[in-house]
Amino acid sequence: MDKHHICLHHGDDYDRFHGAIVPPIFQTTLFTNKTKDHGYIYTRSSNPTIEIAEQKIAALEEGEAAICLSSGMAAISAAIFHALSKDDHVICVSSVYPRTRALLNAYMNRFGISVTYISKGTVEQFEAAIQFNTKLIYLESPSSLIFSMQDLTEIAKLAQQRGIITAIDNTWSTPLFQNPLKHGIDLVIHSATKYLGGHSDILGGIIVGKKSRIDHIRVREREMLGAIMDPHQAWLLIRSLRTLPVRMKQHQENALIMANFLEGHPKVTRVLYPGLNSHPDYELGKKQLSGYSGVMSFIVDRTYDQIHTMLRGLQLYEMGPSWGGFESLISGIPIQELFSEATGLPLGTGLIRMSVGLEDIQTLMDDLDGGLRRI
Ligand SMILES: Cc1ncc(COP(=O)(O)O)c(C=O)c1O
């Protein structure tokens, strides 16, 4: 089944819902089974609307099963709790989403769990970091600030030989541009808050993998921690998935034009975007990615304050920490220690992260060009 068809139609059973072309929201907590077993009990365990979203995403990731959770962080936490027990060790990429790092550093250490961060992400580095108690290798490829990548096939092979679970945050790529399960990765995680939702109106998280593993997470982490997605959120996610292919096509088109424009701009010293052959991991990306989404970073040789003032003066970009929505966003991020290690960029470098939206690209470039020329 092609991915467009999955987004548009997979999991839609018209006969089940009186021919409705859009399925209903089962806004109910309880299912009564007094006279007949309907297969559902309580929405913290499962719900028909949520299951439709899960079927679509499992098919998009070419996985056996998927579960929807209340946010990307709920999905990340559930996957990490699933993989780790007391006194285990985890290997994680240093350019990982900062909240994931905070979870590993400031929370999991209460259970004696230790972490080794890998900066360059070569297979040799992963192998050297393995300890007797390593139970999880956690990847984010491309990562969402500097877009560093890891060789998924080689790392999955290494982990399988050593009995280590692999998980990846695949949010940047979406299931349209990268399918890590095909490379042997065990668990694929998405923040559905970004491109999958795409309209900046829902929070959500997804985990995809083998049915046995996903069933385990469903009844343990999701049900016990109470982290299931709300049915209304799931309904909005189904709505969003129907336009995912056209949105991603436009994000990609706009982002490639923008990245090339920035790379040729006299005020820009460096652009970090996996779709440019100047990106250090471009060749690896070509092996793993079938497309490029719309988030990139670039460096302007000015102080953080100067950059911030310039960005606030732009007309067409909003400022904020999220990304992947219809709207273009831009923000200045001072480079911290771990990112500095991973990129070789000096501490405090004024990195600008941009989520290129669906607006007219020429108008977006003109606005940014005006801002850059003023500093
Ligand atoms: C790469 C990445 N993963 C996960 C998350 C967390 O997702 P959520 O905000 O849905 O919890 C984010 C949020 O910004 C992110 O950028």
The ligand as a MOL file (V3000), in Angstrom:
LIG
                    3D

  0  0  0     0  0            999 V3000
M  V30 BEGIN CTAB
M  V30 COUNTS 16 16 0 0 0
M  V30 BEGIN ATOM
M  V30 1 C 12.8520 15.9570 18.5950 0
M  V30 2 C 11.7700 16.0550 19.6070 0
M  V30 3 N 11.3280 14.9300 20.1960 0
M  V30 4 C 10.3600 14.9620 21.1270 0
M  V30 5 C 9.7900 16.1540 21.5220 0
M  V30 6 C 8.7570 16.1410 22.5990 0
M  V30 7 O 7.4830 16.1460 22.0740 0
M  V30 8 P 6.2140 16.7380 22.8500 0
M  V30 9 O 6.3980 18.2010 22.9390 0
M  V30 10 O 5.0770 16.2920 21.9910 0
M  V30 11 O 6.1870 16.0940 24.2010 0
M  V30 12 C 10.1850 17.3410 20.9230 0
M  V30 13 C 9.5370 18.6060 21.3150 0
M  V30 14 O 9.9280 19.6920 20.9600 0
M  V30 15 C 11.2160 17.3020 19.9470 0
M  V30 16 O 11.6770 18.4230 19.3850 0
M  V30 END ATOM
M  V30 BEGIN BOND
M  V30 1 1 1 2
M  V30 2 1 2 3
M  V30 3 2 2 15
M  V30 4 2 3 4
M  V30 5 1 4 5
M  V30 6 1 5 6
M  V30 7 2 5 12
M  V30 8 1 6 7
M  V30 9 1 7 8
M  V30 10 2 8 9
M  V30 11 1 8 10
M  V30 12 1 8 11
M  V30 13 1 12 13
M  V30 14 1 12 15
M  V30 15 2 13 14
M  V30 16 1 15 16
M  V30 END BOND
M  V30 END CTAB
M  END
